[in-house]
Amino acid sequence: MEIVYDILFSVLNRRGKMKPTQLMTKANLSYKMMNEYLDDLVEKSLVSRKKRNQHQYLEITDKGRDFIEKVIKMKRFKETIGI
């Protein structure tokens, strides 16, 4: 779950859009691993793949934003109770 959070958070921090190569560098993932995660995230509608001017980029969805918010709340809760 932490890698998924990191991927989504990275995209969100780039104004909700990011090129896959930028994500691969930021997340320190191999091309193959990044694509496996992205396929899963697209399938779950957390990110979408877009194409503009012959460039592919990723865009976080509303569902992806909601996921990040829930993970942040969960992390805060864990810190509050000392886990």
N, C-alpha and C positions, 0 to 999 in steps of 0.2 A: 504494500500500500504506500510505502514511503516514496518509492520511485515514481509511482503514478502521481502522487501529490507533487513531487519535485517537477515532473514534466508539466503538469497543468499550471503550477505556480510560475514556472519559467515563461510559459506562453502568456499567462495573464500579465506578468510584469513587462511584457513587450507590447502593451496596449491590446492584448488579446489576440495578437497575430504574430506568427514567427515562421521563418523559413526552416524546413527540416534540418538543413545543415547547421544552422545556428543552434537548434535544439540539441543536435547530436554532440556538438562541442560543449554546450552549457551543461548537459546532463552526463557528459563523459560516458556515452554509450557507443558501442560499435554500431555500424550501419544496420546490420542484421537485427541486433537487439532492439534498436530504436524502432525499426519497422514492425517488429513483433508487438511492442507496446502500443505503437500508434494504431495498428490494425485493431487491437483490442479496444482502445479508447474510441476509435471511430465507430466500431460495432456497438459500443455502449452509449454512443451519442454524447460523449464528453468533449470531443473535439471533432472538427470537420476539416476535410482537405479541400482547399480552394485553389483555383488557378487564375492568375491574372498576368497578362503580358508575357506569356510563356514561362512564368515563374510559379512554382508551387509553394503554397504556404499553408500553415495550420492556423485554425481559428478556434478559440475556446467557445463552447456553447453555453447557453444558460444553465444547462444541466451540469456542465463542468464547473461553472462558477459556484453553483449550489454545493457541489461536492467539496470544493476547497473550503467554503464557509463552514461546512459540517466538520471537516477534519480540524480546522482551526479551533472550533468550539470544543471538540473532543480533546485536543491537546491542552487547552486551557483547563478543562475539567480535570484531566489527569494531573496537571501541575497543582491544582487546588487541593486535591485529596492526597497528593504525595506519591503518585505512582510513577 
